[in-house]
Amino acid sequence: MDPGYFDIERKQNPREKANLISKTSFWYTKQLFEKGRKGQLSISDVYRCTPGHRAAPRGDSMSEKWKEELEKKDKNKKPSLLRCIISLYGLKFIVTNFIFAIIDTFFRISTPICLGGLINYFSSPKSGVTSTQAYLYALGIVGFMAMNATLIHPMLLNLLNMSMKIRVACCSLIYRKLLRLDLTAGGKASEGLAGHVVNLLTTDAQRFDMASVFLFDLVRTPIESVIIVYLMYQQIGVSSIIGVAFLLMFIPLQGYLGKISSRLRRQTAVRTDNRIRLMNETIQSIEAIKMYAWENAFAGIIGKARKKEMNVIKKMSWLRTVMISCVKLNTKVAIFLSIIAFISFQNDLTASKVFVIFAYYEMLKSTLVDFLPLSITFTLEAYISVQRMQEFLMLPEVENQDGVDLLNIDKKEIKTNGVFEKIGNGQQAYIKSESNLEQAKPDYLINFKDYTVYWRNTEDETLDRTVPALMNINMAIRPESLTVVVGMVGSGKSTLIHAMLKEFIPSSGTISVCGKLAYASQDPWLFDASVRQNILFGQDLDLRRYKQVIKCCQLKTDLEILAHGDKTVVGERGTSLSGGQRARISLARCVYQHADVYLLDDPLAAVDAKVAQAIYEECVRGFLRDKAVVLVTHHVQYARHANNIVAQGSYHELKNSAPEFEQLIEMGERVEGEKQKQKVTSYENKESMRSM
């Protein structure tokens, strides 16, 4: 059952009102932790998204920058997603990191100086350190470490906050690209698209988090290392150079290992895409695989793909093992060499010098040995991820010029006509639109003129755009009309619907669309939520219209059978429902939308004849009687009441003039007759069983 988490209004994030002290100490999270201590937290306890973290405005900003980059393509300049990210977030990132680097470096370098002074006070009475200075040194050690620990966590949160904005902006840009992607182009635009996109939105997008934390260390580490080496030189002289030189010898090796790591990362991403694609195809076809007992064969195929992926992951793991081993070993050897050299030069080794040198080398280890290799690795991995996203964004698009603005989604205002009932928090509120004035209806809503399109073939250029998908289509869809598309399997019925949706780039001819389209696909798609959420699809609940849609789509009986009614969760891809139920919910989602043209791609195929007739009469000819409907079906008897048929003729004209149409009628009547015979036979069998 749907617990109704998404119907509850979320509380404002307390960080939006928190003061500087509360943000620094994370005191604003106290209420949430107290609630979690008393009981288990649920998704309804999560605060609502802050305005700066919303995907729509972040995506709008990134889309505008990316559009500017695409315009440079006409000037023979390659577009760059990295430039978009830098122009939006680069200045803030640099200024924030620069200020933090100065403060953090000052605190970390001052701590060993205070430590040396305090040890001198206890080690030798003749050191010249007074009691007051000793107390100040002790206070400095504690104070600098406390202030450093206090500032580092808010700074890390700020960096992760910025990386999340970049990640959300890039993901929003990818989603918008999917709405324009030319699926007929082949290659990554069609083969393994789902796995590739999932990998971009998860694995690649997450690379920004670690890269944002370590990126500035590429600049900070060399400067900080020079300062530390100078301070070490003040303590032990030339001996410090020997240990530091030993550490510097491993930097080229670390850079080389980082380069290899980035190459292995690219190989891993490609093999992960392939494995996810295989898994998606297997899960989608699991019924056929089970029926033919192909489990072992497909398990072997997926196992081989996973083995290839693991081979690269093992190489990366061994590589990181070598890098970590160098980190653990190098510092100890460098300290040993510096101390041995200092003693060899006939110098006196005191406790103060030993502890200070150890502290400086520990700082040098964290900056030069720990952070620098990690910053190189994570920066290169993030750069590879940006390149993969850019490669996806450069795939061919469908230039349908439908007037839909994908650049400024957050600035749009959704207007609805009439009075509707909006339910939230258990209360009912009635909302009126600004105007209910009817606008003048156009002469046509969809108009084809000599429309021709060919199939794309990127693998074989000789076959590219040679196989026709639609040829010389001339038709018009007028308001308040019913257009029925009938034809044999593979005759292009669904292709015609996709052409109306402007999913193809025509080779010749034109298509013009006036008004809003609603589409019910041939293969129903449901997401893991309640039946109601699948039908509303993010729209406000108009209770009267919702009930009418449920009734005309013949879902009322099904909802009465389901345990929790329309709040029943359908599962992933609607696995808990039958094929007919999935088809009717998909149809109800389409019908619930306020549109001018409803494109119904064979919604009657998955239901029996009685339900199909009821849907046709109550939904197509009833609820949608004032709208333009394009119905694709192989039940040719429904063409009797059509205002228009694809062949531009009436039912009786086509029956007398087109032999193919007459064959379809005979085939439809034969199929319906066989179904009726099967029903009669099954009924007689049941009656005979009862009598026995």
N, C-alpha and C positions, 0 to 999 in steps of 0.2 A: 504493500500500500504506500502511496505517496504521503510522507509525513507532513507535507505542506510547509517545508522550510522556506521555499521561495515565495510563499504568500505572506510571510511575516516581514514587516518593515525592519530593516537592520538599524542598529544604533550607530550614531556618529562615532567615528574613530576618535578616541580621546587624545590622540597625538595632535590632532588639528587644533585643539584648544590648549595644549600643554605649554608651559613656559620653558625657558631655557634650562633651568635646573632640573625640571621634571624630565625633559628630553635627554639631558646628559646622564641622569641617574636611572632612567627608564622607570620612574615612579608611576607613570601613567598606566603601566601594565598591572599595577597592584590589584585592581578590581577583578581583572580576568583571572589572575592566579588564585585569588581568594575563592572565586566561584569554582575553579577547577579543583581546589582542595576539598571543597564540600561535596562535589559530585562530578559525574562525567560530563565533559563538554560535548556539545553537538554543533552541527554546522550553523544552527540558528544563533549561536553565541558569538559567531564571528562578526566583527564590525563591518559596516559597509565600506566600500572602496573609497579612498580619498580622491578628490578631484584630479590630483596630479598623477594618479595611478590608473585612471580610466583608459581603456584601450582606444576608444574612439578619438579623443583629442590627440593622443600620442601618434596614432596612425594617420590622422589628418596632417600633422606637421611633417611626418616622414614622407607621406605621399606627395606633398607639395615640393619637397626637396628632391625627391626622386624624379618627379616630372621635369624639374629644371635640369637634372642630369640627362634625362632622355632627350631633351631639346638640344643638348650639346652633341648628340649623336649625328644630327644633321650637319654639324660643323666638323665632322671627321674627328671628333674627340670621344674617347670611350667613356661611357657612363661609369660611375664609381659609387657603390653603396657606402664605402668607407668614408668618402667625402661628405655624404649626407649625414652620417653619424657624427663626424667631427664638427661639421658646421652647426649642428643642433646642440651637442653636449660637450664639445671639445673645450671651449673657453671655461665653462664652469668646472669641468673636471680638472683642468690644469691649475686654476687658481686655488681650488679647494685642496688639492694634493700638495701644492707648493707651500701653502701656509702650514698645513699639518706636518710636512716634512721638516720645516725649520724648527717648529716647536718640539717635535718628537726627537730630532737629532740633538737638540740642545739638552733635553732631559736625559737622554741616554748617555751622552758624552760627559755630562756633569757628574753623573753618579760615580764612575770610577775615580774622578778627581777627588770627590768628597771621601770616597773609601780610602784612598791613599793617604790623605791627611789624617783620617781617624786612626789608621793603623800606625802611622808615625807617632802619634800621641802616646799610644800604648807601648810601642816597641822601644823607644829611646827617649829618656828624659831630656836629652840635649837637642831634640828635633826642633825646638822653638815653637811648638804648637801649644797654645794656652788652653786652659779648660773651657773658656768661652768659645774659642774656635772649634774645639773638639765637639761641643754641644751643637754648634752650628753645622759642622760636618755631618754629625749623626742626623740632625733634623733635615739636612739636604738630601741624604741618602733615602730616608723614609719619604720625604715630601716629593722628591723627583719621581721616585718609583710609583707613588700613589697617584700623582697627577698624570703620569704617563699611562697607567692602567685605566684611569678615569676617562681619558680622552680617546684612547685607541678604539674602544668599543663603539661609541657614537660615530667615530670616523669610518669604521668598517661598515656600520649600518648605512651611513650616507653613501658610501661607494656601492654597496649592494643595492641600495635604493635607486641609484643612477643606472646601474646595470639592468635592473628590472625594467626601468622605463625604456631602455634601448631594446631589451628583449621583447617587451610588449609591442613597441612600435614596429619592429621588424616582423613579428608574428602577424600583426594587423595588416602590414603591407603584403605578406604572403597570402593571407586570406583574400584580400582584395584582388590579388593577381589571379587567384583561382577562379574568380567570377568572370574573368576576361580571357582565360586560357583557351587557346585553340586546340581542342582535343583531337582534331583530325590531323595535326601536324606530325604525329608519331614521335618516336624517341622518348625522352623523359616527360613529354607532355601527355603521354598516354600509357606507356609501358611502365608498370610499377609506380604509378603516380602516387597512390595512397601511401605506400611505404616510404617513398622519397620525401613526401610532405611531412609525414609523421616524424621522420628523422630530423628534418629541418626545424620543426617546431619544438622538439624535445632535446635531442643530443646537441645539435648545433647551437640552438638558442641558449642553452645552459652554459656554453663556453664563455659568454659575456660576464658571468658572475665572477669566475676566478680571474679572468683577464683584467677586470676593473680593479681588483684588489692588488694585483702584482704589476700592472702595466707601468705605473710611475716609478717603480723600482729600477727600471732600465736607465732612467736619468738620475735618480737619487742615489743609487748604489755606488757609482764611481766617485761622486763628489764626497759622499760620507766616508768612503774608504780612504780617500786622500787625507781627510781631516784626522781620521783614526791613526793612520800610519804616521802622520806628523807628530801626534801626541805620544805615540809609542817611541818614536825617535827621540823625543825629549826625555823619555825614561831610560832607555837602554842603548841609545845611539845606533850605530851601524848594525848591531845584531838584529834589530827589528827588520831590516831590509832583507836579511837572509830568509827568515820565516815567511815574510810576505811574498818574496820571489817564488818560494816553493808553492804557495797558494795560486799565484798568478800563472804558473806553468799549466794548471789544470783548466784554466778558463777557455782556451781554444778547444780542448777536448769536450768541455761541457757544451760549448756552442755547436760543435759538430754533432754531439749526441742529441741536442735539441732539434737540429735540422732533420736528423734521421727520424726523431719522434714525430715531427710534423708530417713527414712523408708516410709513416705508418698510420698516422691518424687519418689521412685521406683514404688510404687503402681500407682501413677499418670501416669508414663511413660508407664506402661503396658496397662492401660485403654485407654490412648491416642493412642497407637499403634492399639488397637482393633477398636477404633472409626474411625481412618484414613483408616484402611483396609475396613471397612464397607462403608465408603463414596466413596472410589475408586471403589469398586465393584458396588455400586449403580449408580455412574456416568457412568461407562462403560456399564451398562445394562439399561440406562435410557429409551431407545426406547422401549424395551420389557415391562418395568414397566409402561410406559405411555399407551402402547397398551392394556394391561390387566387391567388398572386402579388399580394398586397396590400401588399408591402413599401413601395412608394412612397407609397401612401395613408396608412399608419400613420406612416411617417417624416415626412410632411407635418404630421400631427396633432401628433406629439411635437415637431416643429420649431417649430410655432406656440406650443405651451405653453412651450417653452424660450425663445422670443423674448420672450414676455410677461414671463417671469421675468427675463431679461437686461435688459429695459428698466428695471425697478425697480432691479436691481443697478447698472446704469450711473448712474442718478440718485444712488444711495448713494455710488458711487465719486467722482462729481463733487463731491458734498457734502463728502466727506472731503478731497478735494483743496483745496477752498476753506478748510476748517478748518486744514489743515496749512500752507497758504500764509500764512494769518494768523499762525500760530505763528512761522514763520520771519521774517516781516517786522516784526511788532510789537515784538519785543525790541530789534532793531537801531535802530529809529526812537526807541524810548523812551530808550535810552542816549544817542543823539545829542541829543535834546531836553534831557535832564538836564545834559549837559556844556555845551551851548551856553548854557543858562540860568545855570549856575554861573559861567561866564566872563563873561556879560553883567552879573552882579551885582558885577563888579570883584573877584572872588576869585582867589587863586593856585591853579592846578591842578598838583598834584604827582603823581609816579608812584605813590606810595602810595595816594592817593585814587582814581586811575584804575583800578588793578588791583583795589582793594577794591570799587569800584562795579561793575566788570565782573563780579566774582564774585557780588555780591549780586543783580545783575540776572539772572545765569545761574541762580541759585537761584530767583528770582522767576519766571523763565521756565518752569523745570521744574515748579514748583508751581502757579502761577496760569494759565499759558498751555498747558502740556503736559498735566499730570495732571488739572486740573479739567475741561476738555472731555471727556477720555477717561473720567473717572469718571462724568460725567453721561451720556455715550453708553452705556457698558457697563452702568451701573446701570439705565437705562431699558430697554435690551435684555433684561437679566436679568428685570426686572419684567414685561415683555411675555411672556417665556418662562414665568414662574411663573403668569401669568394663563391662558396656553394650557394648561398642565398642569392647573390648577384647573378649567378648563372641561371638560377630558376626564374628570377625576375626578368631576365632577358629572353625567355622563351616567347614564341610568337603568340600574339593576342588576336582575338576576334574584334575587328573594328566595326561593331554593329551600330554605333552612333544612336543608341537608344535613349539618350538624354539622361541616363542615370549617372549621377555625380558620385564617384567613389573617392574623391579627394576630401570632401568636407561632409563626412557622415554626421559628425557631432553637431553641425550647425543646422541640420534639417529639422523642420517641424512637421510632425505627422498630424494631419487633419482628418477627422472623420465626420461624416454627415449623420444627422439624426441623434436620437437620444439613446444612450447605452448604459448598462448597469455594470459598474466596476466593483469587484469584490476584493477586499484586502483587509487583513486583520480581523476577519469575522464580521465586518461592518459593510453595509451597502451604501453606495454613493451614486447619485445620478448626475451625469455630466452631459451637458449640451454642447453641440458644435457651434461654431460661429455662424454658419449659414446653412440652410437647407435648400437653397435655390437650385433648381435643376438647370444645368447648362445645355446649350443646344447640342444635339447629337450629330456627329459627323456622318458623311455619306457612307464611309467605310471605315472599319477599324484595322483591317489588315488587307493589303493589296499587293498581289504579285503581278509583275509585268515581265514576261519573257525570262523568268528566273531560271538560271542554270548553275549547277554546282557540281564539282567533281571531287572524288575521294583523293585524299592526300596519301603519298607513299614516300617516306623519307629514306627507306632502305634501298629502294630501286628507283633512281631518278627517271628511268625510261617509262615507268608506270605511274609516275606522279602526275596527278590531274588528267589521267587518261580514261579512268573508269567513271562514268557518269553516276551521280547519286540522284539528281533530279534534272529533268530536261524540259526547258521551255514551259514552265508553269505559269499559267495565267488564271488568276482567281481573285475574288474579293470576298471578304467577310464583313457583312453589314451588321449594324446594331439589331438586337432582338431577333437574331436568326439562328437556326440550327443547321450546322454543316456536318455531314456524316462522311467520314473517310473510310472506304472499304477497299479491300484488296487481298490478294494472296499473301502468304508468308514471304517476307523478303521483298515485297513490292515497293517499299519506301514510305509506308504510312508514318512510322515514328520519325523517319528522316524529314518528312514534311512538317511535323510538329516542331522538330528542332530548328528547322529553317524559320518557322514563325517566331521562335525564341531568339533568332539571330545568332545561332551557334555555329553558323557556317559563313565563310567568305564567298560570295557568289562570283562565279567566273564571268557571267554576263547577266544582264537584266537587273531589276531593282525590286526591293521589298520595302514597303512603308508600313509602319505600325503606329496607330493612334490610340492611346489609352493604356491601361494597366492590364497585364496578363497574369493569370493564375494557372498553374500547371500541375497536373496529377500524372506522375510517370507510370510507365508500364510495370516497372519493378518497384513495389512500394518500399520506401525508406522510412524507418522509424528510429528514434533515438531512445536511450535508456532513461525514460521518465514515465509519467502517468499518461493515460489515454487523453485526458483533458489537455495536458501540456503539449502532446503531440498534435492535437487538433488546433489549439490556439496558436502555437508556434510563435510565441512572444507577443501576440496581439492582446489587447484588453478584452475582458470577458463581457460580451454582449449576451446576456442570459437568454433573451427571447430568440435571438438569431442562433445561438448555440443549440437550444432545444430543437429548433426547426431543422437545423443541419443534421442533428443526431437522428431525427425522425425520418427525414427524406433519404438519408444514406443507409437506412435500415440497420442502425446500430442500437436501437432502444432495447431490443430483446437481448442482444449480446451483453450490454451493460448491466441488465438485470441478472444475468447468469454469473457475471464476474463477481468475485468475493467483495470487492470494494468499489464496485461501480466504475465511474470514469476516473477515480483516483487509483486504480490498479496500475502498478508499474508494469510496463510491457516487456522489460528486459532488453538486452543488447540486440539491436536490429529486430525487435519485436518477436523474440524467440518463444515467448509464452503464449502467443496468439496463433491462430490458424492463418492459412494463406488468404482466405476470404476476409477475415477480420482485418488483417493488415491492409488489404486493398481498400476496404471501405473506410478505414481510418485515414489512409492517405487521400482518398477522395473527399472525405469530410474536411480535412485540412485545406484542400484546394477550394472547396465550395464556401468555407467560412470566410475566406478572404474577400474583401470588397474589390472587385475587379470589373473590367469592361468585357474581357474575353476570357472564357474558361476553356483551357485545352485539356481534354480528357483522353489520355492515351490508353485505350482498351481497359477501362476499369471494370467491365462486365465479364472479363475472361475468367476471373478467379472465383466467381460466384455461380450458383445454380440458376436455372432458367427462371424460377419463380422470383428469386431475389433480384435477378437482373431486370426482369420486367418491372418490378416495383421501383427500383432505382431509376429506371428510364422514365417511368410515368411521373413519379413524385419529385425526383430531383431534376432530371434534364428538362422534362416538359412542364414541370410544376414550379419548383423553387427557383429555377434559373430561366423561367419563361421570358423575363424582361431583359435578359442578357444574351450576348452572343456566345454560342457554345460550339466548339469543334470537337466532335466525338469520333474517335478512332475505334472501330469494332469490326469483328469478323461475323457478327450477327447482322446479316444484311436486311432482315425484316425491319430493323429500326430505321432504315433509310426511307421508309414509306412516308414518314412525317417530316422529313428534312426539307428545309427551304432551299438547300443547296447541297449538291454532291460534288465531290472533287472533279468529276468529269464534266461539270457545268451542264447538268440536265436534271429533269425530274425523274422520279422513280419509274413511272410507266414508259417514259421516253427511253431511258437506259435499258429497260427490260426488253423493249422491242428492237432497239438499234444496236446494242452492245452485247454480243454473245458471251463475253467474259462475265458481264454482270449477271446474265441469266444463269450462267454456271454457278456463280456464287450464291444466287438465290436457291437453286436446286440443292447445292451442297449444304447451305444453312438449314433448309427444310429437312434434308436427310438427317443431319446431325440432331436437330431438335426431335425428330421422330424417333431416332434411336434412344435419346435420353428419356423420352416418355415411355418407350417400351421397357427400358431398364427399370424405371420407377414402378411400372405396373407389375413387372416380374418380381421385384423385391417386395412389393406389397403383398402379392399372392403368396410368396414364400413365408412371409411373417404370419399371414392368416392361417396357412397350413400348419405352421409350427404351434400356433396357439390352439388350434383344434386338436392337435395331438396331445 
